[in-house]
């Protein structure tokens, strides 16, 4: 199949692109900037801003499948006060994503997998109070409502994602490595209260392929792998770096998990049974191994 991966130069989209290509599909990347990592350099590339550009101009024609791994979060929020949180997330998530999907449907794309976030499903009480969570909920609902006999859409709402793409540095994962190794001077080593589910990029890419091949149209899959307390999670990093710890659990804001990114709330425990494991055919039990791979990569790159 001819597959368009939007957001295909990032960790999630890039890994999905490589996985789909390895399965024999003809993959094209779409993003604002050309891929910077060697592993993605050989893919056809269409420079596009999914909101600011006119995607109804024909650039979406000729593709069978769509993977959408874009959208915005707190990392892209303007810090100069030029837009409010609500206006920003409305423009780029609530309105921008459905507009793109409507253009994809009009262009004749038959099946689409949208990679969203788990917050609207695991913390529904935050939909009315968090502009980000609300925007993701509205985008998800809008695009799945487009499903019909000509356009099958399902969403894969993922938790915290762990993974590695050679040549792409993911800062927050690198900071986990430094933190567990005791290399962040003056930053105390402890675990916050609560915990969450985690998934790896190999599992998420397998779920993407399953969704494109035979996912239930119109469904929002709450995907995931392993439920871990934050203590257990950070201890996996400590074990992998050779600095085993019995971490103290504190109620205070954590230096690597500030309140601003913890949309379920500080100290919340988000635990659930992942959906679609058998139906979509994705693997589980990969969290510890992926952390070990990340540590090995960070050590080699130093």
C-alpha positions in Angstrom: 0.0 0.0 0.0 1.0 3.6 -0.5 1.2 5.1 3.0 1.5 8.7 4.0 2.9 9.3 7.5 2.2 12.7 8.9 4.7 13.7 11.6 7.0 11.1 10.0 10.2 12.7 11.1 9.6 12.3 14.9 10.1 9.4 17.2 6.6 7.8 16.8 5.9 8.6 13.2 9.5 7.8 12.1 9.5 4.4 13.8 6.1 3.6 12.2 7.4 4.7 8.8 10.4 2.3 9.1 8.3 -0.5 10.4 5.7 -0.1 7.6 8.5 0.1 4.9 10.1 -3.1 6.3 6.7 -4.8 5.8 6.8 -3.9 2.2 4.7 -0.8 2.0 5.5 2.3 0.0 5.9 5.0 2.6 6.1 8.8 2.2 6.8 11.2 5.0 5.1 14.5 5.6 6.3 17.1 8.1 7.3 20.7 8.4 11.0 20.0 7.9 12.9 17.2 6.1 14.1 14.3 8.2 17.4 14.9 10.0 18.2 11.3 10.9 19.9 9.0 8.3 17.5 6.2 8.7 14.7 8.4 7.3 16.7 10.2 4.6 15.7 7.9 1.8 12.0 8.2 2.1 10.0 10.4 -0.3 9.2 13.6 1.6 6.4 16.2 1.3 7.1 19.5 3.2 3.8 20.5 4.8 2.4 22.3 7.8 -0.7 20.3 8.5 -2.6 23.4 9.7 -1.1 26.4 7.8 -0.8 24.8 4.4 -3.6 24.0 1.9 -3.6 20.3 2.0 -6.7 20.2 -0.2 -4.5 21.2 -3.2 -3.9 17.6 -4.3 -0.9 16.7 -2.3 -2.8 14.0 -0.4 -4.0 12.2 -3.6 -2.6 8.8 -4.6 -2.3 7.4 -1.1 -4.1 4.3 0.2 -3.4 4.7 3.9 -2.7 7.5 6.3 -0.8 7.5 9.6 -1.2 10.8 11.6 1.4 11.2 14.3 1.4 15.0 14.5 -0.7 17.3 16.7 0.7 19.7 19.4 1.2 19.6 23.1 2.9 21.7 25.8 6.3 21.6 24.0 5.0 23.7 21.1 2.9 26.1 23.1 4.2 29.7 22.4 5.9 31.2 25.4 5.7 34.8 24.2 2.0 35.2 25.0 1.0 35.5 21.3 -1.7 32.8 21.8 -3.6 31.6 24.8 -3.5 27.9 25.6 -7.1 27.4 24.6 -6.7 29.3 21.3 -3.5 27.4 20.5 -4.8 23.9 21.1 -8.1 24.8 19.4 -6.3 25.9 16.2 -3.8 23.0 16.0 -5.7 20.1 17.5 -9.5 20.6 17.7 -9.8 22.3 14.3 -6.6 21.6 12.4 -6.5 17.8 12.7 -10.1 17.2 11.6 -9.6 19.6 8.7 -6.6 17.5 7.6 -8.6 14.3 7.9 -11.5 15.8 5.9 -9.0 16.6 3.1 -7.6 13.1 3.3 -11.0 11.6 2.9 -11.8 13.9 0.0 -8.5 12.9 -1.6 -9.5 9.2 -1.7 -7.5 7.8 1.2 -9.2 4.6 2.4 -7.9 3.9 5.8 -6.3 6.0 8.5 -4.7 5.5 12.0 -4.6 8.5 14.3 -2.1 8.4 17.1 -3.7 10.3 20.0 -3.3 10.5 23.7 -4.8 8.4 26.5 -5.8 11.3 28.7 -9.4 11.8 27.4 -10.1 8.1 28.2 -8.2 7.6 31.4 -8.8 11.1 32.9 -12.2 12.2 31.5 -12.6 14.6 34.4 -9.8 16.7 32.9 -11.6 17.3 29.6 -13.5 20.3 30.9 -10.5 21.8 32.8 -7.5 21.2 30.5 -7.4 22.9 27.1 -5.0 20.3 25.9 -7.0 17.2 26.9 -10.2 18.8 25.6 -8.6 19.6 22.3 -7.4 16.0 21.9 -10.8 14.7 22.8 -12.5 17.0 20.2 -10.1 16.1 17.5 -10.4 12.4 18.2 -14.2 12.5 18.2 -14.4 14.5 15.0 -12.1 12.4 12.9 -13.7 9.1 13.9 -17.1 10.5 13.1 -15.9 10.8 9.5 -15.7 7.0 9.2 -18.0 5.4 6.6 -17.8 2.8 3.9 -15.2 4.8 2.0 -13.0 6.0 4.8 -12.1 3.8 7.8 -10.6 5.7 10.7 -9.6 4.5 14.1 -7.5 6.1 16.8 -4.7 4.6 18.9 -4.6 6.6 22.2 -1.2 5.9 23.7 0.3 6.5 27.1 3.9 7.5 27.8 6.0 6.3 24.8 9.5 4.8 25.1 11.7 4.2 22.1 14.8 4.9 20.0 15.3 6.1 16.5 19.0 6.2 15.4 20.1 9.7 15.0 17.1 11.3 16.7 17.7 12.6 20.2 14.6 12.6 22.5 15.5 15.0 25.3 13.2 13.7 28.0 14.5 10.2 27.6 18.1 11.3 27.7 17.3 13.2 30.9 15.9 10.0 32.4 19.3 8.4 31.7 21.3 11.3 33.3 18.9 11.4 36.3 19.1 7.7 37.0 22.9 7.7 36.7 23.2 10.6 39.2 24.6 12.9 36.5 22.3 15.8 37.1 24.1 17.8 39.7 22.0 19.2 42.5 18.9 17.3 41.4 17.6 14.9 44.1 17.0 11.3 43.1 13.5 10.2 44.2 10.2 9.0 42.7 6.9 10.8 42.7 3.7 9.3 43.9 1.4 7.4 41.5 2.2 5.8 38.2 1.1 5.2 34.7 1.0 2.9 31.7 3.9 2.9 29.2 4.2 1.6 25.6 7.3 1.2 23.4 7.6 2.4 19.8 7.9 -1.2 18.4 4.5 -2.1 20.1 2.9 1.1 18.9 4.1 0.6 15.3 2.7 -2.9 15.3 -0.6 -1.5 16.5 -0.5 1.1 13.7 -0.1 -1.7 11.1 -2.9 -3.7 12.7 -5.2 -0.7 12.7 -4.5 0.0 9.0 -5.1 -3.6 8.0 -8.1 -4.5 10.0 -8.8 -2.0 12.8 -12.5 -1.4 13.7 -13.6 1.7 11.9 -14.7 4.5 14.2 -13.1 3.0 17.3 -10.8 4.6 19.8 -8.3 2.0 21.0 -6.7 2.6 24.5 -3.4 1.0 23.6 -0.6 0.4 26.1 1.8 -2.1 27.5 2.8 -2.1 31.2 1.4 -0.4 34.2 4.2 0.8 36.5 4.4 3.0 39.6 6.8 5.9 39.0 9.0 4.3 41.6 9.2 1.1 39.6 9.7 3.0 36.4 12.6 5.1 37.6 14.1 2.0 39.3 14.2 0.3 35.9 16.3 3.2 34.6 18.5 3.0 37.7 19.0 -0.7 37.2 19.8 -0.2 33.5 22.5 2.4 34.2 24.1 0.2 37.0 22.9 2.4 39.8 20.3 0.2 41.6 18.1 2.1 44.1 15.3 1.7 46.5 13.9 5.1 45.7 12.1 7.2 48.2 8.6 8.2 47.1 7.8 11.9 47.7 4.6 13.9 47.2 6.4 17.0 45.8 6.7 18.0 42.2 9.2 15.9 40.4 12.1 17.5 38.4 11.5 15.3 35.4 7.7 15.2 35.6 6.6 18.8 36.3 3.0 19.4 37.1 2.5 21.2 33.8 2.9 17.9 31.8 1.1 15.7 34.3 -2.4 16.1 32.9 -4.0 13.4 35.1 -2.7 15.3 38.1 0.3 15.0 40.4 0.3 11.7 42.2 -2.3 10.2 40.0 -2.2 6.5 39.2 -3.3 5.6 35.7 -3.6 1.9 35.4 -5.6 0.0 32.8 -5.8 -3.2 30.7 -4.6 -2.2 27.2 -7.1 -2.7 24.4 -6.5 -4.3 21.0 -3.5 -6.4 21.9 -4.7 -9.5 20.1 -7.0 -7.7 17.6 -4.3 -5.4 16.3 -1.5 -7.8 16.9 1.0 -5.8 18.9 3.5 -7.1 21.4 3.9 -6.3 25.1 6.4 -6.8 27.8 9.0 -4.6 26.2 9.4 -1.7 28.6 12.5 -2.9 30.6 14.2 -4.1 27.4 13.6 -0.7 25.7 15.0 1.2 28.7 18.2 -1.0 28.5 18.5 -0.3 24.8 18.1 3.4 25.4 20.8 3.4 28.1 23.2 1.5 25.8 22.6 4.1 23.0 23.1 7.1 25.3 26.4 5.6 26.6 27.6 4.9 23.1 26.8 8.5 22.0 28.8 10.1 24.9 
